[in-house]
Each structure stands twice: as structure tokens, then as C-alpha cells.
């Protein structure tokens, strides 16, 4: 089962599962820092393309994915990983 965590600083969240917002735990900035570098954690930046390109603030190691094309990329992530969306 995929564990999906939403960064508390997020603009929005998309998910590859049918989880509801009450099922998705939030992560603080300090929690995220302690997870960074863990090979079982994947940080996904799901901001719209223009916002992502224009932003100077990006989380190191995060992968950008188009939030409007979840169906095309969601299957690329292992169900054994923890996915963090922001």
C-alpha cells in the first residue's frame, strides 16, 4: 500500500489512491528534513508547471510531476515507497 504524506506547507495535494484528506497525514518542515535522503521516501512537487518554473524555492531532490496528468505518472512510483506531495 502506498503511504501518502502531504507537506503542511502544500498548496494542494493529488494522490494515486482514493485516500481522503482525513486519511493523509501532514508533515512539518522539520519532519521532512529528517526524511530527506531516505531512499524509501519520494518527494513529489505537484505545483502547476508555470508555478514550478517561476519558483526559486524548490525542495532539493524533489521530482516535479504535472498535477493534471496523475494517471500517466502515478504508476511509475512503487507502492512500497512513501510519497510526499507538495
C-alpha positions, 0 to 999 in steps of 0.5 A: 500500500502506498503511504501518502504524506502531504507537506503542511506547507502544500498548496494542494495535494493529488494522490494515486489512491482514493485516500481522503484528506482525513486519511493523509497525514501532514508533515512539518518542515522539520519532519521532512528534513529528517526524511530527506535522503531516505531512499524509501521516501519520494518527494513529489512537487505537484505545483502547476508547471508555470508555478514550478518554473517561476519558483526559486524555492524548490525542495532539493531532490524533489521530482516535479510531476504535472498535477493534471496528468496523475494517471500517466505518472502515478504508476511509475512510483512503487507502492512500497515507497512513501510519497510526499506531495507538495 
